Amino acid sequence: MSVQQATLFPVSASMMPCSRRSIRRRYADGEVSLADLATEYSVGPSTIHRIIHGQENPS
């Protein structure tokens, strides 16, 4: 993880709601893996996991 990403933690809070919905849908449909989503959105796998399982902090 880069220093820039670390300073933006939690990244999911800054993601647009449409991005979070797309992540959940694509993962549920089996279109893409959690690791692939993390790479695509330039975040860690734990961030994607929190989004998929509804544990992100939207504030």
C-alpha positions as CSV (number, residue, x, y, z in Angstrom):
1,M,0.0,0.0,0.0
2,S,1.3,3.4,-0.9
3,V,1.7,6.2,1.6
4,Q,-0.9,8.2,-0.4
5,Q,-3.5,5.4,0.0
6,A,-2.7,5.1,3.7
7,T,-3.5,8.8,4.3
8,L,-6.8,8.4,2.5
9,F,-8.0,5.5,4.7
10,P,-10.7,4.5,4.7
11,V,-10.8,4.7,0.9
12,S,-14.3,3.3,0.7
13,A,-15.6,6.4,2.4
14,S,-14.5,8.5,-0.6
15,M,-15.9,6.2,-3.2
16,M,-19.0,7.2,-4.9
17,P,-22.1,5.2,-3.9
18,C,-22.4,4.0,-7.6
19,S,-18.9,2.5,-7.3
20,R,-19.8,0.6,-4.1
21,R,-22.9,-0.7,-5.8
22,S,-21.0,-1.8,-8.9
23,I,-18.4,-3.5,-6.7
24,R,-21.1,-5.5,-4.9
25,R,-23.0,-6.4,-8.0
26,R,-19.9,-7.5,-10.0
27,Y,-18.6,-9.6,-7.2
28,A,-22.0,-11.2,-6.5
29,D,-22.5,-12.0,-10.2
30,G,-19.1,-13.7,-10.2
31,E,-17.8,-11.3,-12.9
32,V,-14.6,-10.5,-11.0
33,S,-12.6,-11.6,-8.0
34,L,-12.0,-9.5,-4.8
35,A,-8.3,-9.2,-5.7
36,D,-9.2,-8.0,-9.2
37,L,-11.5,-5.3,-7.8
38,A,-8.9,-4.2,-5.4
39,T,-6.4,-3.7,-8.3
40,E,-9.0,-2.0,-10.5
41,Y,-9.9,0.5,-7.8
42,S,-6.3,0.9,-6.4
43,V,-7.3,-0.1,-2.9
44,G,-6.4,-3.0,-0.7
45,P,-8.4,-6.3,-0.7
46,S,-9.6,-5.5,2.8
47,T,-11.3,-2.3,1.6
48,I,-13.1,-4.3,-1.1
49,H,-14.0,-7.0,1.5
50,R,-15.6,-4.3,3.7
51,I,-17.6,-2.9,0.8
52,I,-18.9,-6.3,-0.2
53,H,-19.9,-7.2,3.3
54,G,-21.3,-3.8,4.2
55,Q,-18.7,-2.8,6.7
56,E,-17.5,0.4,5.1
57,N,-17.8,3.7,6.9
58,P,-19.7,6.0,4.5
59,S,-19.1,9.2,6.5
